[in-house]
Amino acid sequence: MSGHPPVIVYPPSSSGGRRVTVRGQIVGTALGRGDVAAFLRRAGFAEGVEEIDLDQPELIEWRGGDLDTWR
């Protein structure tokens, strides 16, 4: 996994969801930014209502589009 950020958001599937992995483990399918933020909170990247910057290349690799790419 070296060379990749700990979080990877994969391209949208035909249903529109994007698979999300944290440190190589699938944590779920996101249907929007809020889902990605929730997965990161559960994984310990932020606590409570703390804002999470989803546009941090050292934290998240967006594949097949950026944080605004959803179907």
PDB file of N, CA, C and O in Angstrom:
ATOM      1  N   MET A   1       0.816  -1.190   0.000  1.00  0.00           N
ATOM      2  CA  MET A   1       0.000   0.000   0.000  1.00  0.00           C
ATOM      3  C   MET A   1       0.858   1.252   0.000  1.00  0.00           C
ATOM      4  O   MET A   1       0.319   2.355  -0.075  1.00  0.00           O
ATOM      5  N   SER A   2       2.150   1.123   0.079  1.00  0.00           N
ATOM      6  CA  SER A   2       2.971   2.314   0.143  1.00  0.00           C
ATOM      7  C   SER A   2       2.791   3.134  -1.127  1.00  0.00           C
ATOM      8  O   SER A   2       2.584   2.597  -2.215  1.00  0.00           O
ATOM      9  N   GLY A   3       2.875   4.446  -0.957  1.00  0.00           N
ATOM     10  CA  GLY A   3       2.673   5.335  -2.082  1.00  0.00           C
ATOM     11  C   GLY A   3       1.245   5.786  -2.255  1.00  0.00           C
ATOM     12  O   GLY A   3       0.970   6.657  -3.080  1.00  0.00           O
ATOM     13  N   HIS A   4       0.325   5.211  -1.495  1.00  0.00           N
ATOM     14  CA  HIS A   4      -1.080   5.602  -1.577  1.00  0.00           C
ATOM     15  C   HIS A   4      -1.515   6.202  -0.247  1.00  0.00           C
ATOM     16  O   HIS A   4      -1.018   5.810   0.809  1.00  0.00           O
ATOM     17  N   PRO A   5      -2.443   7.150  -0.298  1.00  0.00           N
ATOM     18  CA  PRO A   5      -3.013   7.646   0.952  1.00  0.00           C
ATOM     19  C   PRO A   5      -3.790   6.519   1.642  1.00  0.00           C
ATOM     20  O   PRO A   5      -4.103   5.511   1.009  1.00  0.00           O
ATOM     21  N   PRO A   6      -4.105   6.680   2.933  1.00  0.00           N
ATOM     22  CA  PRO A   6      -4.803   5.605   3.642  1.00  0.00           C
ATOM     23  C   PRO A   6      -6.238   5.371   3.171  1.00  0.00           C
ATOM     24  O   PRO A   6      -6.787   4.288   3.378  1.00  0.00           O
ATOM     25  N   VAL A   7      -6.846   6.371   2.543  1.00  0.00           N
ATOM     26  CA  VAL A   7      -8.243   6.248   2.109  1.00  0.00           C
ATOM     27  C   VAL A   7      -8.300   6.311   0.587  1.00  0.00           C
ATOM     28  O   VAL A   7      -7.718   7.202  -0.031  1.00  0.00           O
ATOM     29  N   ILE A   8      -9.013   5.349  -0.014  1.00  0.00           N
ATOM     30  CA  ILE A   8      -9.203   5.364  -1.469  1.00  0.00           C
ATOM     31  C   ILE A   8     -10.696   5.310  -1.746  1.00  0.00           C
ATOM     32  O   ILE A   8     -11.416   4.462  -1.219  1.00  0.00           O
ATOM     33  N   VAL A   9     -11.145   6.243  -2.592  1.00  0.00           N
ATOM     34  CA  VAL A   9     -12.540   6.264  -3.045  1.00  0.00           C
ATOM     35  C   VAL A   9     -12.501   5.878  -4.517  1.00  0.00           C
ATOM     36  O   VAL A   9     -11.897   6.571  -5.336  1.00  0.00           O
ATOM     37  N   TYR A  10     -13.145   4.776  -4.839  1.00  0.00           N
ATOM     38  CA  TYR A  10     -13.094   4.200  -6.186  1.00  0.00           C
ATOM     39  C   TYR A  10     -14.114   4.856  -7.117  1.00  0.00           C
ATOM     40  O   TYR A  10     -15.018   5.551  -6.653  1.00  0.00           O
ATOM     41  N   PRO A  11     -13.974   4.639  -8.431  1.00  0.00           N
ATOM     42  CA  PRO A  11     -14.900   5.247  -9.397  1.00  0.00           C
ATOM     43  C   PRO A  11     -16.346   4.836  -9.115  1.00  0.00           C
ATOM     44  O   PRO A  11     -16.602   3.781  -8.537  1.00  0.00           O
ATOM     45  N   PRO A  12     -17.286   5.689  -9.535  1.00  0.00           N
ATOM     46  CA  PRO A  12     -18.701   5.349  -9.345  1.00  0.00           C
ATOM     47  C   PRO A  12     -19.058   4.053 -10.065  1.00  0.00           C
ATOM     48  O   PRO A  12     -18.620   3.810 -11.190  1.00  0.00           O
ATOM     49  N   SER A  13     -19.852   3.233  -9.404  1.00  0.00           N
ATOM     50  CA  SER A  13     -20.357   2.009 -10.022  1.00  0.00           C
ATOM     51  C   SER A  13     -21.557   2.362 -10.884  1.00  0.00           C
ATOM     52  O   SER A  13     -21.980   3.518 -10.914  1.00  0.00           O
ATOM     53  N   SER A  14     -22.102   1.393 -11.577  1.00  0.00           N
ATOM     54  CA  SER A  14     -23.275   1.645 -12.416  1.00  0.00           C
ATOM     55  C   SER A  14     -24.477   2.097 -11.582  1.00  0.00           C
ATOM     56  O   SER A  14     -25.383   2.752 -12.098  1.00  0.00           O
ATOM     57  N   SER A  15     -24.482   1.747 -10.291  1.00  0.00           N
ATOM     58  CA  SER A  15     -25.575   2.180  -9.415  1.00  0.00           C
ATOM     59  C   SER A  15     -25.312   3.560  -8.818  1.00  0.00           C
ATOM     60  O   SER A  15     -26.193   4.138  -8.181  1.00  0.00           O
ATOM     61  N   GLY A  16     -24.093   4.098  -9.021  1.00  0.00           N
ATOM     62  CA  GLY A  16     -23.767   5.435  -8.552  1.00  0.00           C
ATOM     63  C   GLY A  16     -22.944   5.482  -7.289  1.00  0.00           C
ATOM     64  O   GLY A  16     -22.344   6.514  -6.989  1.00  0.00           O
ATOM     65  N   GLY A  17     -22.897   4.396  -6.535  1.00  0.00           N
ATOM     66  CA  GLY A  17     -22.103   4.378  -5.310  1.00  0.00           C
ATOM     67  C   GLY A  17     -20.623   4.246  -5.605  1.00  0.00           C
ATOM     68  O   GLY A  17     -20.224   3.763  -6.664  1.00  0.00           O
ATOM     69  N   ARG A  18     -19.814   4.685  -4.648  1.00  0.00           N
ATOM     70  CA  ARG A  18     -18.361   4.584  -4.779  1.00  0.00           C
ATOM     71  C   ARG A  18     -17.812   3.796  -3.594  1.00  0.00           C
ATOM     72  O   ARG A  18     -18.013   4.176  -2.441  1.00  0.00           O
ATOM     73  N   ARG A  19     -17.119   2.699  -3.884  1.00  0.00           N
ATOM     74  CA  ARG A  19     -16.525   1.879  -2.822  1.00  0.00           C
ATOM     75  C   ARG A  19     -15.437   2.688  -2.136  1.00  0.00           C
ATOM     76  O   ARG A  19     -14.700   3.429  -2.787  1.00  0.00           O
ATOM     77  N   VAL A  20     -15.340   2.547  -0.827  1.00  0.00           N
ATOM     78  CA  VAL A  20     -14.353   3.267  -0.031  1.00  0.00           C
ATOM     79  C   VAL A  20     -13.539   2.257   0.769  1.00  0.00           C
ATOM     80  O   VAL A  20     -14.091   1.377   1.430  1.00  0.00           O
ATOM     81  N   THR A  21     -12.217   2.398   0.698  1.00  0.00           N
ATOM     82  CA  THR A  21     -11.353   1.567   1.526  1.00  0.00           C
ATOM     83  C   THR A  21     -10.539   2.463   2.448  1.00  0.00           C
ATOM     84  O   THR A  21     -10.175   3.585   2.096  1.00  0.00           O
ATOM     85  N   VAL A  22     -10.265   1.937   3.638  1.00  0.00           N
ATOM     86  CA  VAL A  22      -9.394   2.606   4.597  1.00  0.00           C
ATOM     87  C   VAL A  22      -8.309   1.608   4.967  1.00  0.00           C
ATOM     88  O   VAL A  22      -8.582   0.534   5.504  1.00  0.00           O
ATOM     89  N   ARG A  23      -7.073   1.987   4.668  1.00  0.00           N
ATOM     90  CA  ARG A  23      -5.914   1.119   4.917  1.00  0.00           C
ATOM     91  C   ARG A  23      -6.115  -0.282   4.332  1.00  0.00           C
ATOM     92  O   ARG A  23      -5.773  -1.290   4.950  1.00  0.00           O
ATOM     93  N   GLY A  24      -6.682  -0.310   3.118  1.00  0.00           N
ATOM     94  CA  GLY A  24      -6.840  -1.565   2.394  1.00  0.00           C
ATOM     95  C   GLY A  24      -8.082  -2.368   2.733  1.00  0.00           C
ATOM     96  O   GLY A  24      -8.323  -3.409   2.123  1.00  0.00           O
ATOM     97  N   GLN A  25      -8.868  -1.915   3.683  1.00  0.00           N
ATOM     98  CA  GLN A  25     -10.086  -2.626   4.083  1.00  0.00           C
ATOM     99  C   GLN A  25     -11.317  -1.897   3.547  1.00  0.00           C
ATOM    100  O   GLN A  25     -11.427  -0.680   3.703  1.00  0.00           O
ATOM    101  N   ILE A  26     -12.233  -2.612   2.927  1.00  0.00           N
ATOM    102  CA  ILE A  26     -13.469  -1.999   2.444  1.00  0.00           C
ATOM    103  C   ILE A  26     -14.306  -1.595   3.645  1.00  0.00           C
ATOM    104  O   ILE A  26     -14.594  -2.415   4.517  1.00  0.00           O
ATOM    105  N   VAL A  27     -14.699  -0.319   3.686  1.00  0.00           N
ATOM    106  CA  VAL A  27     -15.518   0.172   4.801  1.00  0.00           C
ATOM    107  C   VAL A  27     -16.955   0.443   4.374  1.00  0.00           C
ATOM    108  O   VAL A  27     -17.826   0.648   5.220  1.00  0.00           O
ATOM    109  N   GLY A  28     -17.208   0.446   3.068  1.00  0.00           N
ATOM    110  CA  GLY A  28     -18.568   0.632   2.603  1.00  0.00           C
ATOM    111  C   GLY A  28     -18.643   1.272   1.234  1.00  0.00           C
ATOM    112  O   GLY A  28     -17.631   1.481   0.565  1.00  0.00           O
ATOM    113  N   THR A  29     -19.873   1.578   0.831  1.00  0.00           N
ATOM    114  CA  THR A  29     -20.139   2.244  -0.434  1.00  0.00           C
ATOM    115  C   THR A  29     -20.744   3.604  -0.135  1.00  0.00           C
ATOM    116  O   THR A  29     -21.772   3.710   0.534  1.00  0.00           O
ATOM    117  N   ALA A  30     -20.099   4.632  -0.637  1.00  0.00           N
ATOM    118  CA  ALA A  30     -20.565   5.997  -0.417  1.00  0.00           C
ATOM    119  C   ALA A  30     -21.476   6.432  -1.553  1.00  0.00           C
ATOM    120  O   ALA A  30     -21.207   6.159  -2.723  1.00  0.00           O
ATOM    121  N   LEU A  31     -22.546   7.106  -1.197  1.00  0.00           N
ATOM    122  CA  LEU A  31     -23.455   7.670  -2.197  1.00  0.00           C
ATOM    123  C   LEU A  31     -23.300   9.185  -2.290  1.00  0.00           C
ATOM    124  O   LEU A  31     -23.982   9.839  -3.080  1.00  0.00           O
ATOM    125  N   GLY A  32     -22.407   9.732  -1.487  1.00  0.00           N
ATOM    126  CA  GLY A  32     -22.145  11.166  -1.498  1.00  0.00           C
ATOM    127  C   GLY A  32     -21.034  11.495  -0.520  1.00  0.00           C
ATOM    128  O   GLY A  32     -20.532  10.619   0.185  1.00  0.00           O
ATOM    129  N   ARG A  33     -20.650  12.773  -0.484  1.00  0.00           N
ATOM    130  CA  ARG A  33     -19.565  13.227   0.390  1.00  0.00           C
ATOM    131  C   ARG A  33     -19.814  12.906   1.856  1.00  0.00           C
ATOM    132  O   ARG A  33     -18.893  12.538   2.586  1.00  0.00           O
ATOM    133  N   GLY A  34     -21.067  13.047   2.281  1.00  0.00           N
ATOM    134  CA  GLY A  34     -21.400  12.794   3.680  1.00  0.00           C
ATOM    135  C   GLY A  34     -21.075  11.376   4.105  1.00  0.00           C
ATOM    136  O   GLY A  34     -20.642  11.146   5.234  1.00  0.00           O
ATOM    137  N   ASP A  35     -21.282  10.425   3.208  1.00  0.00           N
ATOM    138  CA  ASP A  35     -20.952   9.032   3.516  1.00  0.00           C
ATOM    139  C   ASP A  35     -19.446   8.860   3.684  1.00  0.00           C
ATOM    140  O   ASP A  35     -18.995   8.160   4.591  1.00  0.00           O
ATOM    141  N   VAL A  36     -18.672   9.498   2.813  1.00  0.00           N
ATOM    142  CA  VAL A  36     -17.214   9.398   2.916  1.00  0.00           C
ATOM    143  C   VAL A  36     -16.764   9.971   4.257  1.00  0.00           C
ATOM    144  O   VAL A  36     -15.945   9.365   4.947  1.00  0.00           O
ATOM    145  N   ALA A  37     -17.295  11.135   4.629  1.00  0.00           N
ATOM    146  CA  ALA A  37     -16.942  11.754   5.910  1.00  0.00           C
ATOM    147  C   ALA A  37     -17.320  10.841   7.078  1.00  0.00           C
ATOM    148  O   ALA A  37     -16.560  10.717   8.038  1.00  0.00           O
ATOM    149  N   ALA A  38     -18.480  10.209   7.003  1.00  0.00           N
ATOM    150  CA  ALA A  38     -18.917   9.306   8.072  1.00  0.00           C
ATOM    151  C   ALA A  38     -17.971   8.107   8.190  1.00  0.00           C
ATOM    152  O   ALA A  38     -17.633   7.696   9.300  1.00  0.00           O
ATOM    153  N   PHE A  39     -17.546   7.550   7.066  1.00  0.00           N
ATOM    154  CA  PHE A  39     -16.607   6.431   7.105  1.00  0.00           C
ATOM    155  C   PHE A  39     -15.291   6.859   7.759  1.00  0.00           C
ATOM    156  O   PHE A  39     -14.699   6.103   8.530  1.00  0.00           O
ATOM    157  N   LEU A  40     -14.840   8.072   7.447  1.00  0.00           N
ATOM    158  CA  LEU A  40     -13.580   8.557   8.020  1.00  0.00           C
ATOM    159  C   LEU A  40     -13.708   8.783   9.523  1.00  0.00           C
ATOM    160  O   LEU A  40     -12.775   8.506  10.277  1.00  0.00           O
ATOM    161  N   ARG A  41     -14.856   9.285   9.957  1.00  0.00           N
ATOM    162  CA  ARG A  41     -15.070   9.455  11.402  1.00  0.00           C
ATOM    163  C   ARG A  41     -15.025   8.104  12.110  1.00  0.00           C
ATOM    164  O   ARG A  41     -14.366   7.952  13.139  1.00  0.00           O
ATOM    165  N   ARG A  42     -15.732   7.127  11.549  1.00  0.00           N
ATOM    166  CA  ARG A  42     -15.745   5.789  12.153  1.00  0.00           C
ATOM    167  C   ARG A  42     -14.349   5.176  12.194  1.00  0.00           C
ATOM    168  O   ARG A  42     -14.035   4.391  13.090  1.00  0.00           O
ATOM    169  N   ALA A  43     -13.512   5.536  11.220  1.00  0.00           N
ATOM    170  CA  ALA A  43     -12.150   4.998  11.161  1.00  0.00           C
ATOM    171  C   ALA A  43     -11.181   5.784  12.045  1.00  0.00           C
ATOM    172  O   ALA A  43      -9.999   5.453  12.123  1.00  0.00           O
ATOM    173  N   GLY A  44     -11.686   6.828  12.711  1.00  0.00           N
ATOM    174  CA  GLY A  44     -10.858   7.575  13.647  1.00  0.00           C
ATOM    175  C   GLY A  44     -10.112   8.766  13.083  1.00  0.00           C
ATOM    176  O   GLY A  44      -9.200   9.275  13.734  1.00  0.00           O
ATOM    177  N   PHE A  45     -10.469   9.230  11.885  1.00  0.00           N
ATOM    178  CA  PHE A  45      -9.790  10.382  11.301  1.00  0.00           C
ATOM    179  C   PHE A  45     -10.311  11.705  11.845  1.00  0.00           C
ATOM    180  O   PHE A  45      -9.676  12.741  11.650  1.00  0.00           O
ATOM    181  N   ALA A  46     -11.447  11.689  12.519  1.00  0.00           N
ATOM    182  CA  ALA A  46     -12.020  12.887  13.143  1.00  0.00           C
ATOM    183  C   ALA A  46     -12.985  12.424  14.219  1.00  0.00           C
ATOM    184  O   ALA A  46     -13.451  11.285  14.208  1.00  0.00           O
ATOM    185  N   GLU A  47     -13.277  13.319  15.145  1.00  0.00           N
ATOM    186  CA  GLU A  47     -14.189  12.971  16.224  1.00  0.00           C
ATOM    187  C   GLU A  47     -15.445  13.826  16.166  1.00  0.00           C
ATOM    188  O   GLU A  47     -15.394  15.006  15.818  1.00  0.00           O
ATOM    189  N   GLY A  48     -16.562  13.221  16.508  1.00  0.00           N
ATOM    190  CA  GLY A  48     -17.825  13.956  16.604  1.00  0.00           C
ATOM    191  C   GLY A  48     -18.185  14.691  15.336  1.00  0.00           C
ATOM    192  O   GLY A  48     -18.201  14.115  14.248  1.00  0.00           O
ATOM    193  N   VAL A  49     -18.474  15.971  15.487  1.00  0.00           N
ATOM    194  CA  VAL A  49     -18.903  16.786  14.344  1.00  0.00           C
ATOM    195  C   VAL A  49     -17.745  17.543  13.707  1.00  0.00           C
ATOM    196  O   VAL A  49     -17.958  18.412  12.862  1.00  0.00           O
ATOM    197  N   GLU A  50     -16.525  17.214  14.109  1.00  0.00           N
ATOM    198  CA  GLU A  50     -15.349  17.869  13.547  1.00  0.00           C
ATOM    199  C   GLU A  50     -15.373  17.777  12.021  1.00  0.00           C
ATOM    200  O   GLU A  50     -15.648  16.720  11.455  1.00  0.00           O
ATOM    201  N   GLU A  51     -15.082  18.898  11.372  1.00  0.00           N
ATOM    202  CA  GLU A  51     -15.043  18.941   9.909  1.00  0.00           C
ATOM    203  C   GLU A  51     -13.906  18.072   9.374  1.00  0.00           C
ATOM    204  O   GLU A  51     -12.817  18.022   9.946  1.00  0.00           O
ATOM    205  N   ILE A  52     -14.180  17.402   8.285  1.00  0.00           N
ATOM    206  CA  ILE A  52     -13.148  16.618   7.607  1.00  0.00           C
ATOM    207  C   ILE A  52     -12.964  17.206   6.217  1.00  0.00           C
ATOM    208  O   ILE A  52     -13.912  17.306   5.439  1.00  0.00           O
ATOM    209  N   ASP A  53     -11.732  17.592   5.918  1.00  0.00           N
ATOM    210  CA  ASP A  53     -11.419  18.125   4.596  1.00  0.00           C
ATOM    211  C   ASP A  53     -11.228  16.951   3.643  1.00  0.00           C
ATOM    212  O   ASP A  53     -10.225  16.242   3.711  1.00  0.00           O
ATOM    213  N   LEU A  54     -12.198  16.754   2.758  1.00  0.00           N
ATOM    214  CA  LEU A  54     -12.159  15.621   1.829  1.00  0.00           C
ATOM    215  C   LEU A  54     -11.264  15.874   0.620  1.00  0.00           C
ATOM    216  O   LEU A  54     -11.123  15.008  -0.243  1.00  0.00           O
ATOM    217  N   ASP A  55     -10.664  17.050   0.560  1.00  0.00           N
ATOM    218  CA  ASP A  55      -9.809  17.401  -0.568  1.00  0.00           C
ATOM    219  C   ASP A  55      -8.341  17.435  -0.141  1.00  0.00           C
ATOM    220  O   ASP A  55      -7.606  18.363  -0.477  1.00  0.00           O
ATOM    221  N   GLN A  56      -7.928  16.409   0.602  1.00  0.00           N
ATOM    222  CA  GLN A  56      -6.545  16.289   1.059  1.00  0.00           C
ATOM    223  C   GLN A  56      -5.890  15.102   0.354  1.00  0.00           C
ATOM    224  O   GLN A  56      -6.150  13.957   0.721  1.00  0.00           O
ATOM    225  N   PRO A  57      -5.051  15.347  -0.643  1.00  0.00           N
ATOM    226  CA  PRO A  57      -4.450  14.238  -1.386  1.00  0.00           C
ATOM    227  C   PRO A  57      -3.607  13.305  -0.517  1.00  0.00           C
ATOM    228  O   PRO A  57      -3.441  12.134  -0.858  1.00  0.00           O
ATOM    229  N   GLU A  58      -3.076  13.799   0.593  1.00  0.00           N
ATOM    230  CA  GLU A  58      -2.292  12.928   1.474  1.00  0.00           C
ATOM    231  C   GLU A  58      -3.191  12.000   2.302  1.00  0.00           C
ATOM    232  O   GLU A  58      -2.709  11.025   2.878  1.00  0.00           O
ATOM    233  N   LEU A  59      -4.503  12.301   2.362  1.00  0.00           N
ATOM    234  CA  LEU A  59      -5.458  11.495   3.107  1.00  0.00           C
ATOM    235  C   LEU A  59      -6.314  10.619   2.199  1.00  0.00           C
ATOM    236  O   LEU A  59      -6.530   9.442   2.488  1.00  0.00           O
ATOM    237  N   ILE A  60      -6.808  11.203   1.084  1.00  0.00           N
ATOM    238  CA  ILE A  60      -7.765  10.510   0.224  1.00  0.00           C
ATOM    239  C   ILE A  60      -7.311  10.531  -1.233  1.00  0.00           C
ATOM    240  O   ILE A  60      -6.936  11.573  -1.771  1.00  0.00           O
ATOM    241  N   GLU A  61      -7.354   9.369  -1.848  1.00  0.00           N
ATOM    242  CA  GLU A  61      -7.130   9.267  -3.292  1.00  0.00           C
ATOM    243  C   GLU A  61      -8.488   9.036  -3.943  1.00  0.00           C
ATOM    244  O   GLU A  61      -9.145   8.028  -3.682  1.00  0.00           O
ATOM    245  N   TRP A  62      -8.904   9.970  -4.788  1.00  0.00           N
ATOM    246  CA  TRP A  62     -10.172   9.872  -5.512  1.00  0.00           C
ATOM    247  C   TRP A  62      -9.879   9.282  -6.873  1.00  0.00           C
ATOM    248  O   TRP A  62      -9.181   9.903  -7.674  1.00  0.00           O
ATOM    249  N   ARG A  63     -10.391   8.111  -7.151  1.00  0.00           N
ATOM    250  CA  ARG A  63     -10.168   7.458  -8.440  1.00  0.00           C
ATOM    251  C   ARG A  63     -11.431   7.581  -9.293  1.00  0.00           C
ATOM    252  O   ARG A  63     -12.547   7.442  -8.792  1.00  0.00           O
ATOM    253  N   GLY A  64     -11.242   7.842 -10.581  1.00  0.00           N
ATOM    254  CA  GLY A  64     -12.380   7.921 -11.496  1.00  0.00           C
ATOM    255  C   GLY A  64     -13.209   9.165 -11.307  1.00  0.00           C
ATOM    256  O   GLY A  64     -14.402   9.163 -11.607  1.00  0.00           O
ATOM    257  N   GLY A  65     -12.607  10.223 -10.819  1.00  0.00           N
ATOM    258  CA  GLY A  65     -13.301  11.481 -10.590  1.00  0.00           C
ATOM    259  C   GLY A  65     -12.930  12.039  -9.237  1.00  0.00           C
ATOM    260  O   GLY A  65     -12.289  11.367  -8.428  1.00  0.00           O
ATOM    261  N   ASP A  66     -13.333  13.267  -8.995  1.00  0.00           N
ATOM    262  CA  ASP A  66     -12.995  13.905  -7.733  1.00  0.00           C
ATOM    263  C   ASP A  66     -14.159  13.830  -6.740  1.00  0.00           C
ATOM    264  O   ASP A  66     -15.104  13.067  -6.935  1.00  0.00           O
ATOM    265  N   LEU A  67     -14.077  14.622  -5.685  1.00  0.00           N
ATOM    266  CA  LEU A  67     -15.109  14.561  -4.651  1.00  0.00           C
ATOM    267  C   LEU A  67     -16.461  15.066  -5.124  1.00  0.00           C
ATOM    268  O   LEU A  67     -17.448  14.931  -4.400  1.00  0.00           O
ATOM    269  N   ASP A  68     -16.534  15.634  -6.298  1.00  0.00           N
ATOM    270  CA  ASP A  68     -17.814  16.073  -6.849  1.00  0.00           C
ATOM    271  C   ASP A  68     -18.371  15.110  -7.899  1.00  0.00           C
ATOM    272  O   ASP A  68     -19.394  15.399  -8.519  1.00  0.00           O
ATOM    273  N   THR A  69     -17.710  13.972  -8.102  1.00  0.00           N
ATOM    274  CA  THR A  69     -18.124  13.020  -9.130  1.00  0.00           C
ATOM    275  C   THR A  69     -18.987  11.922  -8.514  1.00  0.00           C
ATOM    276  O   THR A  69     -18.486  11.013  -7.852  1.00  0.00           O
ATOM    277  N   TRP A  70     -20.287  12.027  -8.746  1.00  0.00           N
ATOM    278  CA  TRP A  70     -21.266  11.037  -8.271  1.00  0.00           C
ATOM    279  C   TRP A  70     -22.277  10.837  -9.383  1.00  0.00           C
ATOM    280  O   TRP A  70     -22.529  11.761 -10.157  1.00  0.00           O
ATOM    281  N   ARG A  71     -22.856   9.665  -9.480  1.00  0.00           N
ATOM    282  CA  ARG A  71     -23.869   9.414 -10.504  1.00  0.00           C
ATOM    283  C   ARG A  71     -25.225   9.328  -9.875  1.00  0.00           C
ATOM    284  O   ARG A  71     -26.217   9.121 -10.573  1.00  0.00           O
TER     285      ARG A  71
END
